[in-house]
Amino acid sequence: METSPSPIAAERPAGWLRAALVTGLLAGTLDIIAACTQYVLTTHKSPVNVLHFVASGLVGQAAFAGGAGTAVLGLVAHYGIAVAFAVFLYWLSPRLPVLLRYPVLAGLGYGLVVWLIMNLVVLPSSRVAAPPLKPEPAAIGLVILMLCIGLPIALRAARFYAGQRPGAVPR
């Protein structure tokens, strides 16, 4: 059974999408700062390598020999992924009201889902030459995604939808 949008959703059909875009940029910023900080603290190497790694998903090993342009490509790809995850959760939240009722649990769970998608689908299907998963780095990456991607997206989505009537479904 399809639910038609409420008058509130119809008045602002693009409002949820704009909110998701801003949230994706915020979460992407938190995530890249955490990832670069963790990388620098554990390797004592330049955080630009993180951006080259992300770009390598698109261009392969050549990304590591690239300069600023490749780093920018990695940053753009990183933000694109973060925004896509935000858009999906904003779209899904009014359809699964439990996500809005328990945003902290939803956010932590969504961070786990993002980690699984990135590690089991995106990375294996990209051009990244990723090393095998090791427990400690995998756990750190999971916590980063839970706290920097899942949690802020879920909390901001819950806040955005709090002012709308129940059943308001974005188009």
C-alpha positions in Angstrom: 0.0 0.0 0.0 1.5 3.3 -1.1 1.3 6.3 1.3 0.7 9.6 -0.4 2.7 12.5 0.9 1.1 14.7 3.5 0.4 18.3 2.8 3.5 19.2 4.8 5.7 17.1 2.5 3.9 18.4 -0.6 4.6 22.0 0.5 8.4 21.4 0.6 9.1 18.6 -1.8 12.8 19.3 -1.9 13.2 20.3 1.7 14.3 16.8 2.8 16.7 16.6 0.0 18.4 19.9 0.9 18.6 18.8 4.5 20.1 15.5 3.5 22.7 17.2 1.3 23.8 19.5 4.2 23.8 16.5 6.6 25.9 14.5 4.1 28.4 17.2 3.8 28.6 17.5 7.6 28.9 13.8 8.2 31.5 13.5 5.3 33.5 16.3 7.0 33.4 14.5 10.4 34.3 11.2 8.7 37.3 12.5 6.7 38.7 14.4 9.7 38.4 11.2 11.8 39.9 9.0 9.1 42.8 11.3 8.4 43.5 11.8 12.1 43.5 8.1 12.7 45.7 7.5 9.7 48.3 10.1 10.7 48.3 8.9 14.3 48.9 5.3 13.3 51.2 5.7 10.3 52.8 9.2 10.8 52.3 9.7 7.1 50.5 12.5 5.2 46.7 12.5 5.4 46.6 13.2 1.6 47.3 9.4 1.3 43.7 8.8 2.6 42.3 10.9 -0.3 44.6 9.1 -2.8 43.2 5.8 -1.4 39.6 6.9 -1.9 40.5 8.1 -5.5 42.1 4.7 -6.1 38.6 3.2 -6.1 38.0 5.1 -9.3 41.4 5.1 -11.0 43.3 2.3 -9.4 46.9 2.3 -8.3 47.7 5.4 -10.4 46.0 7.5 -7.7 48.9 7.0 -5.3 51.3 8.6 -7.8 48.8 11.5 -8.4 49.1 14.9 -6.9 46.6 17.4 -5.8 44.2 16.6 -8.6 43.9 13.0 -7.5 43.5 14.1 -3.9 40.6 16.4 -4.9 39.0 13.5 -6.8 39.2 11.4 -3.7 37.7 14.1 -1.6 34.8 14.6 -4.1 34.2 10.9 -4.2 34.3 10.7 -0.4 31.7 13.5 -0.1 29.6 11.9 -2.9 29.4 8.7 -0.9 28.6 10.5 2.4 25.8 12.5 0.7 24.4 9.3 -0.9 24.2 7.6 2.5 22.5 10.7 4.0 20.0 10.9 1.2 19.1 7.3 1.6 18.5 7.6 5.4 16.5 10.8 5.0 14.4 9.0 2.3 14.0 5.9 4.4 13.4 7.4 7.9 9.7 8.4 7.4 9.0 5.1 5.9 10.4 3.2 8.9 9.3 5.4 11.9 11.4 3.3 14.3 14.4 5.1 12.8 12.9 8.5 13.9 11.8 7.1 17.3 15.2 5.8 18.3 17.7 8.0 16.4 20.8 7.1 18.5 20.3 3.4 18.0 19.3 3.9 14.4 22.4 6.0 13.8 24.8 3.5 15.4 23.1 0.7 13.4 23.2 2.7 10.2 27.0 3.2 10.8 27.3 -0.6 10.9 25.3 -1.0 7.7 27.5 1.7 6.0 30.6 -0.2 7.2 29.3 -3.5 5.8 28.3 -1.9 2.5 31.7 -0.2 2.1 33.7 -3.2 3.1 31.7 -6.0 1.5 30.3 -4.3 -1.6 31.9 -1.0 -2.5 35.6 -1.7 -1.9 35.6 -5.2 -3.5 33.8 -3.9 -6.6 36.1 -0.9 -6.9 39.7 -0.6 -8.2 41.1 -0.3 -4.7 43.8 -2.8 -3.8 42.6 -3.1 -0.3 44.5 -5.3 2.2 42.6 -8.0 4.0 40.5 -6.9 6.9 42.3 -6.9 10.3 40.3 -6.8 13.5 41.8 -3.6 15.1 41.7 -1.4 12.0 38.3 -2.8 11.0 36.9 -2.0 14.5 38.4 1.5 14.4 36.8 2.1 11.0 33.5 0.8 12.2 33.5 3.1 15.2 34.4 6.1 13.0 31.5 5.3 10.6 29.1 4.8 13.5 30.0 8.0 15.2 30.8 10.2 12.2 28.4 9.0 9.5 25.5 7.0 11.0 24.9 9.0 14.2 24.9 12.5 12.8 22.8 11.5 9.8 20.2 9.8 12.0 20.1 12.5 14.6 19.7 15.3 12.0 17.1 13.3 10.1 15.1 12.8 13.3 15.3 16.5 14.1 14.3 17.4 10.5 11.2 15.2 10.6 10.3 16.1 14.2 8.3 19.1 12.9 6.4 17.2 10.3 3.2 15.2 10.9 3.5 11.4 11.2 3.2 9.7 7.8 4.9 12.6 6.0 6.8 10.8 3.3 9.3 12.6 1.1 8.8 12.4 -2.7 
